[in-house]
């Protein structure tokens, strides 16, 4: 029979908190064998009865002689071995105890008491292992600060030792490994594998650990969105400056003839400045730019402009979604993370989870992690209560069953633990922990059995251990704690909870809403953020793009490819629709003999000056902003790509401190600036090289 996980009855909790450890010595002579694993062919050994014989004075058949009755044998009684098993201990340590050790170490260091400092540090290391705490990040951060002090004082060797202690206490803290790598490089610059190994492990932790991966993803995503917005502004501004002259020329034809050209130009510029003057936001200004120049852009330029402005329209939604996907701090997922790691700050997470349990909003992952933390800290009765509460939410979880079984072992209930291990192995056959833990408790039980039953029990333990080692070969070399200090956290295995089981608890809905509102206020102030506003803006972009394809029908002006003057069929009806040269250039260069030589010479000088000025302007734009020269030269796709890469690198350099700070530190400056500067130089050099080839006509 399996233990009733939904039973609400429980023993009263212990009140003896004076001891540092709760020692629970089992008193049963063995544990009941699981019905599913018992051997049905085994039979109990029959008890020996008295020997059969004849009564006194009875003649035995066959010889007629009277025999004396034999003496009856005493029955054989099977008694258990008088073996007292070592108790299984559960550490009773709180965060305050760990902080007290840290303070004791600091005081010993301040008074130069090396022996006391070494003793405190040794006890701190021991407690981390006995508590099965993955990381003690606050203490590691303290050791890193002490290492920085030693480093500034010139004691590189002492700084290395302190940084190594920080890494030992928190192997999963990437910033500790970064600091240790720097100190290794200062200590022995020639030992490259030594410090590059630490950098590699730190980068691996950044990529695999959600607590550090998500802030890095938020920084990267934020830089990409910022680069997109800056690219849209830069490219649309270049398009506008290149084509606004033609737009103002056509705007003059819409006004009465009495209006002079300079008056129409001033009026047009005033109308174009209204979005900025009225504070309508960035997106309306970009839409107005696209509406003004759409008729005068080439097909490629029009598509690039539409993509960039449409991306700006959905930028608030993208920023909000990025915040939702990268949220972690302050969410229930962070509480589960802290409880699973079992280090400092976990008691605060325990308080928050218990509050959510009282409000009936706690999830299975939160309650199960709470019970696991309490079991490792010696709060066994609380752990049993919360394990039962978690089983009511999800009763067939193999990891929960295995961890609950460990708690029952410490609570002197090996029979119930064996049943939970058997159930866990049936639920998740790929887990090695249930088989391994069953082998341990069966071996303990065998020490209390008589010789006639020891072999059978040891065979059962060997079978369970073989199954565990087949699933996890590393268990072959696993060492057990000494019998004098048999700790539950070191004797039994607790399978880790997978990240995918608790990461969905990182609810970033509120953070996403706030970010979306802030970005929307910058782009579209006064308009409620949401999908409707974004879809409406994208719809306007599509309409303006389609409107641009009607440029030939509307007889819009062009820019002369020779002298830069407007090419307008309204001003010169002799020009055909789609002509690339103005009337003057056609008469001077296409119709030979029509214009006197001195006028041809003067026009050629104008053309040369225009081409030289355009070339210098193009190179200047390309030198200031990669890709700007390509855009000004009529190559918008490559220009926009160069501009995006360049602006992304610039943003990475300027915002090297990051948009979202990670806990307990940050990646070293060289790790952020070196790739950004390398990208910046690479994009800029390639852009200038391509622009030079473009101007040469290669």
TILUMMI-650218 format. One line per field, with one value per residue (C-alpha): residue number from 1; chain; x, y, z. Coordinates in steps of 0.05 Angstrom, whole numbers. Example, Ala and Ser with C-alpha at 12.3 -4.5 7.8 and 13.67 -1.06 7.14 Angstrom:
2
num <- c(1,2)
chaine <- c(A,A)
xx <- c(246,273)
yy <- c(-90,-21)
zz <- c(156,143)
REM end
This chain:
698
num <- c(1,2,3,4,5,6,7,8,9,10,11,12,13,14,15,16,17,18,19,20,21,22,23,24,25,26,27,28,29,30,31,32,33,34,35,36,37,38,39,40,41,42,43,44,45,46,47,48,49,50,51,52,53,54,55,56,57,58,59,60,61,62,63,64,65,66,67,68,69,70,71,72,73,74,75,76,77,78,79,80,81,82,83,84,85,86,87,88,89,90,91,92,93,94,95,96,97,98,99,100,101,102,103,104,105,106,107,108,109,110,111,112,113,114,115,116,117,118,119,120,121,122,123,124,125,126,127,128,129,130,131,132,133,134,135,136,137,138,139,140,141,142,143,144,145,146,147,148,149,150,151,152,153,154,155,156,157,158,159,160,161,162,163,164,165,166,167,168,169,170,171,172,173,174,175,176,177,178,179,180,181,182,183,184,185,186,187,188,189,190,191,192,193,194,195,196,197,198,199,200,201,202,203,204,205,206,207,208,209,210,211,212,213,214,215,216,217,218,219,220,221,222,223,224,225,226,227,228,229,230,231,232,233,234,235,236,237,238,239,240,241,242,243,244,245,246,247,248,249,250,251,252,253,254,255,256,257,258,259,260,261,262,263,264,265,266,267,268,269,270,271,272,273,274,275,276,277,278,279,280,281,282,283,284,285,286,287,288,289,290,291,292,293,294,295,296,297,298,299,300,301,302,303,304,305,306,307,308,309,310,311,312,313,314,315,316,317,318,319,320,321,322,323,324,325,326,327,328,329,330,331,332,333,334,335,336,337,338,339,340,341,342,343,344,345,346,347,348,349,350,351,352,353,354,355,356,357,358,359,360,361,362,363,364,365,366,367,368,369,370,371,372,373,374,375,376,377,378,379,380,381,382,383,384,385,386,387,388,389,390,391,392,393,394,395,396,397,398,399,400,401,402,403,404,405,406,407,408,409,410,411,412,413,414,415,416,417,418,419,420,421,422,423,424,425,426,427,428,429,430,431,432,433,434,435,436,437,438,439,440,441,442,443,444,445,446,447,448,449,450,451,452,453,454,455,456,457,458,459,460,461,462,463,464,465,466,467,468,469,470,471,472,473,474,475,476,477,478,479,480,481,482,483,484,485,486,487,488,489,490,491,492,493,494,495,496,497,498,499,500,501,502,503,504,505,506,507,508,509,510,511,512,513,514,515,516,517,518,519,520,521,522,523,524,525,526,527,528,529,530,531,532,533,534,535,536,537,538,539,540,541,542,543,544,545,546,547,548,549,550,551,552,553,554,555,556,557,558,559,560,561,562,563,564,565,566,567,568,569,570,571,572,573,574,575,576,577,578,579,580,581,582,583,584,585,586,587,588,589,590,591,592,593,594,595,596,597,598,599,600,601,602,603,604,605,606,607,608,609,610,611,612,613,614,615,616,617,618,619,620,621,622,623,624,625,626,627,628,629,630,631,632,633,634,635,636,637,638,639,640,641,642,643,644,645,646,647,648,649,650,651,652,653,654,655,656,657,658,659,660,661,662,663,664,665,666,667,668,669,670,671,672,673,674,675,676,677,678,679,680,681,682,683,684,685,686,687,688,689,690,691,692,693,694,695,696,697,698)
chaine <- c(A,A,A,A,A,A,A,A,A,A,A,A,A,A,A,A,A,A,A,A,A,A,A,A,A,A,A,A,A,A,A,A,A,A,A,A,A,A,A,A,A,A,A,A,A,A,A,A,A,A,A,A,A,A,A,A,A,A,A,A,A,A,A,A,A,A,A,A,A,A,A,A,A,A,A,A,A,A,A,A,A,A,A,A,A,A,A,A,A,A,A,A,A,A,A,A,A,A,A,A,A,A,A,A,A,A,A,A,A,A,A,A,A,A,A,A,A,A,A,A,A,A,A,A,A,A,A,A,A,A,A,A,A,A,A,A,A,A,A,A,A,A,A,A,A,A,A,A,A,A,A,A,A,A,A,A,A,A,A,A,A,A,A,A,A,A,A,A,A,A,A,A,A,A,A,A,A,A,A,A,A,A,A,A,A,A,A,A,A,A,A,A,A,A,A,A,A,A,A,A,A,A,A,A,A,A,A,A,A,A,A,A,A,A,A,A,A,A,A,A,A,A,A,A,A,A,A,A,A,A,A,A,A,A,A,A,A,A,A,A,A,A,A,A,A,A,A,A,A,A,A,A,A,A,A,A,A,A,A,A,A,A,A,A,A,A,A,A,A,A,A,A,A,A,A,A,A,A,A,A,A,A,A,A,A,A,A,A,A,A,A,A,A,A,A,A,A,A,A,A,A,A,A,A,A,A,A,A,A,A,A,A,A,A,A,A,A,A,A,A,A,A,A,A,A,A,A,A,A,A,A,A,A,A,A,A,A,A,A,A,A,A,A,A,A,A,A,A,A,A,A,A,A,A,A,A,A,A,A,A,A,A,A,A,A,A,A,A,A,A,A,A,A,A,A,A,A,A,A,A,A,A,A,A,A,A,A,A,A,A,A,A,A,A,A,A,A,A,A,A,A,A,A,A,A,A,A,A,A,A,A,A,A,A,A,A,A,A,A,A,A,A,A,A,A,A,A,A,A,A,A,A,A,A,A,A,A,A,A,A,A,A,A,A,A,A,A,A,A,A,A,A,A,A,A,A,A,A,A,A,A,A,A,A,A,A,A,A,A,A,A,A,A,A,A,A,A,A,A,A,A,A,A,A,A,A,A,A,A,A,A,A,A,A,A,A,A,A,A,A,A,A,A,A,A,A,A,A,A,A,A,A,A,A,A,A,A,A,A,A,A,A,A,A,A,A,A,A,A,A,A,A,A,A,A,A,A,A,A,A,A,A,A,A,A,A,A,A,A,A,A,A,A,A,A,A,A,A,A,A,A,A,A,A,A,A,A,A,A,A,A,A,A,A,A,A,A,A,A,A,A,A,A,A,A,A,A,A,A,A,A,A,A,A,A,A,A,A,A,A,A,A,A,A,A,A,A,A,A,A,A,A,A,A,A,A,A,A,A,A,A,A,A,A,A,A,A,A,A,A,A,A,A,A,A,A,A,A,A,A,A,A,A,A,A,A,A,A,A,A,A,A,A,A,A,A,A,A,A,A,A,A,A,A,A,A,A,A,A,A,A,A,A,A,A,A,A,A,A,A,A,A,A,A,A,A,A,A,A,A,A,A,A,A,A,A,A,A)
xx <- c(0,25,24,-36,-6,-72,-77,-85,-67,4,46,56,119,181,193,265,302,362,398,434,411,348,372,321,343,297,270,236,270,262,219,161,176,137,82,102,174,164,183,118,157,191,163,173,222,179,192,225,180,198,227,180,193,160,130,164,152,129,160,190,166,212,254,205,253,232,270,279,242,289,298,256,295,283,249,296,276,297,317,341,413,426,450,439,438,468,414,400,411,376,414,378,412,381,407,426,475,509,512,542,598,612,615,660,707,708,724,779,809,804,842,891,869,886,866,797,787,807,761,702,715,720,655,622,645,621,553,542,554,513,454,458,459,480,504,514,515,513,573,611,597,628,690,696,695,750,788,782,811,870,879,883,933,978,966,948,959,912,860,864,851,791,762,772,733,678,674,675,616,578,599,539,555,585,612,655,687,698,734,775,795,821,861,889,911,945,978,1003,991,1023,975,921,879,874,836,802,771,738,712,684,647,621,594,562,527,503,473,441,419,353,370,429,407,344,376,427,371,335,398,409,337,334,396,365,301,339,382,319,288,352,359,288,299,366,344,277,313,361,303,266,326,341,269,238,261,219,161,163,167,103,71,82,40,-18,-21,-47,1,5,44,118,163,197,129,106,171,163,90,109,164,116,66,119,141,71,81,143,113,49,86,49,107,159,113,67,129,156,88,87,157,136,74,115,171,135,121,194,228,251,219,275,275,200,202,259,222,158,193,229,167,123,175,170,95,101,160,117,88,157,186,129,136,211,197,147,195,255,222,249,265,206,166,145,197,252,224,225,296,319,285,314,384,375,424,416,353,314,281,251,226,197,157,129,109,74,36,13,-7,-51,-82,-91,-51,12,26,52,124,125,96,141,204,182,178,245,278,248,270,342,341,315,243,218,147,136,165,118,58,77,94,24,-3,38,13,-58,-40,-1,5,42,106,166,212,162,154,229,240,181,211,276,238,202,268,291,224,236,186,229,169,131,194,204,134,145,210,176,120,170,209,145,124,191,234,290,304,362,349,290,330,391,354,317,383,409,350,348,421,408,351,395,440,383,360,383,432,378,347,408,425,356,355,424,405,347,393,443,388,364,435,450,388,410,481,455,415,471,542,569,537,590,641,594,619,573,577,610,567,585,550,499,464,400,423,487,461,401,392,342,329,332,270,274,275,216,173,179,203,132,120,163,102,123,54,56,128,109,49,91,145,94,61,127,149,80,81,146,120,46,31,-42,-62,-76,-24,-44,-49,-103,-57,0,-45,-74,-4,19,-44,-27,44,17,-30,26,71,18,6,79,71,25,81,80,6,9,68,110,176,242,314,358,414,463,452,402,348,275,251,179,133,88,144,171,115,166,196,169,141,197,252,315,343,315,299,365,407,366,376,450,473,420,403,469,476,414,450,510,578,587,520,541,606,571,521,577,610,545,541,614,604,540,573,634,590,548,610,638,571,564,633,619,553,587,642,593,543,558,509,487,530,498,429,448,476,411,431,381,383,457,456,401,438,504,467,432,497,534,479,473,548,544,486,525,584,544,499,553,527,464,390,374,425,439,441,506,547,555,596,666,672,720,670,619,662,710,656,619,681,702,634,634,702,685,619,649,709,666,617,671,702,636,620,686,674,604,627,680,627,657)
yy <- c(0,70,123,169,234,270,254,319,288,301,295,359,396,393,450,436,489,493,437,453,389,347,275,222,151,97,49,-1,-68,-62,-33,-66,-92,-62,-108,-97,-120,-176,-247,-289,-354,-342,-379,-366,-411,-462,-461,-522,-564,-617,-682,-740,-800,-855,-849,-877,-952,-960,-1016,-996,-1036,-1086,-1106,-1110,-1073,-1017,-952,-889,-829,-779,-710,-658,-604,-531,-489,-442,-369,-319,-253,-190,-170,-123,-69,5,43,112,165,203,276,337,402,457,519,587,644,680,624,632,707,697,655,709,762,718,710,785,799,748,779,848,825,784,720,671,608,635,660,592,556,601,592,516,514,557,510,450,480,496,423,396,441,420,494,506,577,628,689,745,715,706,778,797,756,789,857,835,809,877,910,862,873,949,938,898,831,791,723,741,767,702,661,703,700,624,621,662,613,554,581,600,559,584,658,680,746,710,670,732,764,702,699,771,755,692,734,784,730,685,718,659,608,621,558,574,640,624,563,608,655,596,570,640,648,580,600,665,625,569,602,639,688,715,697,738,805,793,778,841,883,851,858,930,948,916,956,1020,1008,996,1061,1100,1069,1088,1160,1166,1135,1171,1237,1224,1206,1269,1315,1287,1290,1349,1397,1360,1357,1432,1443,1404,1438,1505,1481,1468,1541,1600,1630,1695,1659,1663,1603,1627,1638,1568,1540,1575,1554,1482,1479,1507,1453,1399,1424,1418,1347,1371,1437,1405,1348,1293,1245,1210,1163,1217,1256,1194,1182,1254,1246,1183,1217,1276,1236,1172,1197,1215,1151,1094,1026,1000,1064,1061,989,1004,1065,1025,969,1017,1059,998,971,1035,1027,958,980,989,919,890,925,902,831,833,855,799,746,769,785,746,788,795,738,671,639,675,649,577,589,613,556,504,532,535,591,658,699,633,647,711,671,620,676,700,631,616,682,660,593,628,667,602,629,587,537,466,486,538,491,433,477,505,435,416,477,463,391,411,461,410,434,364,370,433,398,339,385,423,360,336,403,397,326,352,397,343,274,236,278,231,285,304,232,221,284,267,198,229,270,208,172,228,224,151,124,82,39,99,123,56,59,130,110,51,96,147,95,71,142,163,102,148,176,144,177,132,68,96,119,53,16,58,46,-28,-34,-1,-48,-109,-91,-105,-172,-242,-279,-320,-256,-213,-244,-232,-160,-146,-176,-127,-69,-91,-95,-24,3,-31,2,70,63,41,106,150,123,178,144,90,138,173,172,165,208,176,135,182,240,210,270,263,315,276,205,209,239,293,299,371,405,423,496,487,467,533,585,599,628,688,730,795,819,881,898,889,934,989,985,985,1047,1084,1070,1086,1154,1170,1147,1163,1208,1216,1150,1088,1035,968,926,971,1031,990,958,1026,1056,998,1006,1079,1059,1010,1062,1113,1062,1044,1119,1126,1079,1130,1180,1174,1184,1245,1273,1285,1320,1285,1305,1314,1263,1313,1380,1364,1412,1388,1350,1374,1362,1418,1468,1438,1402,1379,1330,1261,1227,1191,1234,1234,1300,1371,1413,1451,1387,1358,1420,1426,1354,1317,1367,1386,1453,1481,1519,1566,1541,1590,1567,1495,1511,1546,1489,1438,1477,1475,1400,1390,1431,1393,1325,1345,1372,1309,1266,1304,1303,1229,1214,1260,1225,1157,1179,1203,1146,1081,1068,1141,1149,1089,1117,1184,1148,1111,1043,1040,966,961,1030,1012,947,984,1038,986,949,1014,1043,977,979,1052,1037,978,1023,1080,1035,986,986,952,968,913,900,829,807,810,844,853,825,857,919,887,832,884,938,893,860,926,964,908,908,984,986,928,957,1026,1002,957,1014,1063,1011,996,1070,1082,1027,1052,1122,1094,1054,986)
zz <- c(0,-17,36,34,7,18,92,130,197,219,281,321,300,342,389,405,366,412,374,310,278,283,292,276,292,263,314,267,256,181,126,92,23,-33,-58,-129,-117,-67,-90,-90,-90,-24,35,108,144,183,258,287,331,383,356,346,392,435,502,564,570,498,459,394,336,305,364,422,468,512,495,536,507,471,499,461,424,442,386,347,355,301,332,297,303,360,312,326,261,257,256,193,207,178,185,224,195,179,137,200,217,150,159,228,199,148,202,243,184,172,245,245,183,213,275,233,268,213,250,267,196,167,216,198,124,131,169,116,61,100,113,39,22,80,62,-11,-28,-99,-90,-35,-80,-27,9,-57,-73,-6,-20,-89,-55,-8,-69,-102,-41,-42,-116,-108,-52,-99,-64,-126,-93,-36,-85,-124,-62,-43,-114,-114,-49,-81,-140,-92,-53,-116,-176,-214,-206,-273,-248,-196,-251,-293,-235,-222,-296,-292,-230,-262,-322,-276,-235,-292,-360,-397,-369,-421,-411,-337,-344,-411,-377,-325,-380,-418,-357,-341,-411,-407,-343,-374,-431,-390,-325,-332,-276,-316,-386,-385,-367,-422,-471,-449,-461,-530,-551,-526,-566,-629,-621,-608,-670,-711,-688,-700,-769,-788,-765,-801,-867,-870,-856,-913,-960,-939,-948,-1017,-1043,-1006,-1061,-1113,-1065,-1053,-1128,-1139,-1079,-1114,-1173,-1125,-1104,-1144,-1194,-1156,-1101,-1113,-1105,-1042,-1010,-1028,-1001,-934,-929,-945,-893,-840,-856,-852,-783,-753,-723,-685,-665,-639,-605,-643,-633,-675,-714,-742,-764,-800,-833,-857,-886,-922,-949,-975,-1009,-1029,-1099,-1110,-1084,-1127,-1119,-1074,-1033,-1024,-1000,-951,-924,-915,-877,-831,-815,-806,-757,-718,-715,-681,-638,-575,-582,-594,-533,-490,-513,-500,-429,-419,-446,-406,-339,-280,-219,-171,-203,-173,-218,-181,-115,-142,-167,-98,-61,-107,-98,-23,-10,22,6,2,69,40,-19,30,63,-3,-25,41,33,-36,-7,44,-13,-53,-112,-104,-159,-155,-171,-115,-62,-82,-80,-13,17,-14,17,85,83,69,126,176,179,167,194,154,93,102,106,44,6,19,-4,-68,-80,-79,-138,-175,-145,-200,-204,-197,-171,-117,-97,-92,-51,-6,4,28,79,104,113,158,194,211,160,112,93,66,32,-2,-30,-56,-89,-123,-147,-173,-211,-244,-262,-290,-307,-332,-263,-226,-158,-136,-150,-115,-53,-48,-50,8,54,37,55,121,134,118,177,225,195,215,172,137,107,95,28,-1,22,-4,-72,-74,-58,-110,-163,-146,-147,-214,-243,-216,-243,-311,-315,-287,-293,-247,-188,-191,-162,-113,-42,18,80,141,189,245,208,162,131,91,40,26,32,-13,-82,-98,-173,-197,-224,-297,-317,-364,-305,-268,-318,-343,-273,-295,-307,-342,-361,-318,-338,-411,-404,-372,-425,-481,-452,-445,-516,-543,-509,-545,-613,-608,-549,-532,-567,-524,-537,-564,-626,-656,-658,-688,-741,-760,-768,-811,-853,-865,-885,-936,-966,-972,-1004,-1056,-1067,-1086,-1145,-1177,-1188,-1264,-1269,-1223,-1264,-1202,-1208,-1209,-1195,-1255,-1255,-1283,-1249,-1193,-1217,-1216,-1277,-1284,-1343,-1319,-1325,-1390,-1429,-1481,-1431,-1432,-1370,-1334,-1362,-1319,-1343,-1338,-1399,-1396,-1396,-1453,-1495,-1479,-1480,-1520,-1574,-1603,-1639,-1606,-1551,-1562,-1540,-1482,-1452,-1460,-1424,-1368,-1360,-1359,-1303,-1264,-1274,-1253,-1190,-1173,-1183,-1142,-1086,-1087,-1083,-1024,-988,-1000,-971,-912,-897,-902,-855,-803,-808,-842,-898,-904,-966,-998,-984,-1013,-1075,-1088,-1058,-1000,-982,-969,-938,-889,-869,-858,-818,-774,-757,-744,-699,-661,-646,-625,-578,-549,-535,-506,-464,-442,-371,-396,-393,-343,-288,-269,-196,-157,-210,-284,-341,-346,-388,-437,-452,-473,-506,-544,-589,-597,-618,-664,-697,-702,-737,-783,-807,-816,-857,-901,-912,-933,-978,-1011,-1019,-1053,-1102,-1114,-1131,-1178,-1214,-1197)
REM end
